[in-house]
């Protein structure tokens, strides 16, 4: 999972999410790929995964495209990574006592802390930073009455 933080794929998806969050109207995959200067076929596949997971809404037809399905404050980085299918660190069951009793539990504890931090980091924080830098003029999220 740690490797995925520096992947082009994740960076592309997070950038697309910020573009989508900052727009009042849905953005098409074509418009996003042109803005971001990236291949549409890769971006579209990931946007569809996010739509299937309920992070994005996808509308077909004229004026269609992608929009956020929920408030950006409810979209965590961890959730996005999970949607992209990045695997968690796999721990083997065979090995010496040092591996089983020290290394694996230590790494599992670190991964738990790491996952918690990623869960706490929401899209809204990055959207606010982008707004402060004048990179986007974000629409104001509507009230979120979800429980």
HELIX and SHEET records of a PDB file:
HELIX    1   1 UNK A    3  UNK A    6  5                                   4    
HELIX    2   2 UNK A    8  UNK A   21  1                                  14    
HELIX    3   3 UNK A   29  UNK A   36  1                                   8    
HELIX    4   4 UNK A   40  UNK A   52  1                                  13    
HELIX    5   5 UNK A   72  UNK A   74  5                                   3    
HELIX    6   6 UNK A   77  UNK A   83  1                                   7    
HELIX    7   7 UNK A   97  UNK A   98  1                                   2    
HELIX    8   8 UNK A   99  UNK A  103  3                                   5    
HELIX    9   9 UNK A  104  UNK A  120  1                                  17    
HELIX   10  10 UNK A  123  UNK A  132  1                                  10    
SHEET    1   A 2 UNK A  56  UNK A  59  0                                        
SHEET    2   A 2 UNK A  65  UNK A  68 -1                                        
END                                                                             
